[in-house]
Amino acid sequence: MASLRHLSTDHSYELTSAHLVGRGHTCSLQLSSLLVSGEHATVRWTGSEWEVRDLGSSNGTYVDSRRLEPGESVAITSGSQLAFGNRDDVFAVEEVSPPVAAAFAVAGESIYAEQATLFIPNSDDPEFIVFECGQGQWQVEGIDGTQCFVHDGEQLQAGGRIWRLSLPVVRVKTSQPETGPISLSDITLRFTVSRNEEHVEIMAVGSTRSIALPDRAHNYLLLTLARARRDDCRNADIAEADRGWLYIPELVRMLDITEGQLRVGIHRARSQLKQADVFDARGLVERRPVTREVRLGVSRIEISS
């Protein structure tokens, strides 16, 4: 994450995607100097770079000793020096890596995203899962599986606390034809299982390229769902639409995990495919919220030991 270091105190401040600087109590970087306006400036991620913008402050915002015009925005890089109100009270830009999604509780506790996914209030038993869903948008999923879009600055109540979301602008990358996005419908999932079933490797094989998915804890979850769908395919009396569904209480009992851990495993598996540019990776595990069932969303399956 990007950060600022206050040269006079040597204290570092990590930057959220839209960092408000000023004297006001709502500011992310709250300064006490009377030379600083209530809402003095913003330091924000544009999707491709960091920039600082003066908000019409009385005593100015400075970048490398140059005072910005009111409302002016300037790109900043590692080593840039910023000052707010007093040009001699300097903050050095130490890092300019893109921000990650985060959630901040009123009491000061913070949560940072894992693979563009936030588990709130924790990853052991999340009440909400916030994830980047493509095209720079974010969604939140509740315990019941319902989903809706969510935006930077919105608040969620979980674990008896209120959490403010910091969701960065996500730059939509341009894909090349040979490495472009592929669909789940174009994939065969090949599972290779060790004899003691402690290791499960998965290869997603498409018509244009293949994706090796490293051994992860959630791979056994996918293997369990794959076996259920494969077994139902052997029964001609079961329609395609009804194959492979497992009740969530049954599945968590089979895997000896909690429902919270199941939800986390599903999201981590989806995120792994999304990182590999499978554009509809959300469909890797399908849900029936009313009957509380899930199944593997890929019909072409191969399992070998």
Order of alpha helices (4+ residues) and beta strands (2+ residues): beta-beta-beta-beta-beta-beta-beta-beta-beta-beta-beta-beta-beta-beta-beta-beta-beta-beta-beta-beta-beta-beta-alpha-beta-alpha-alpha-beta-beta-beta
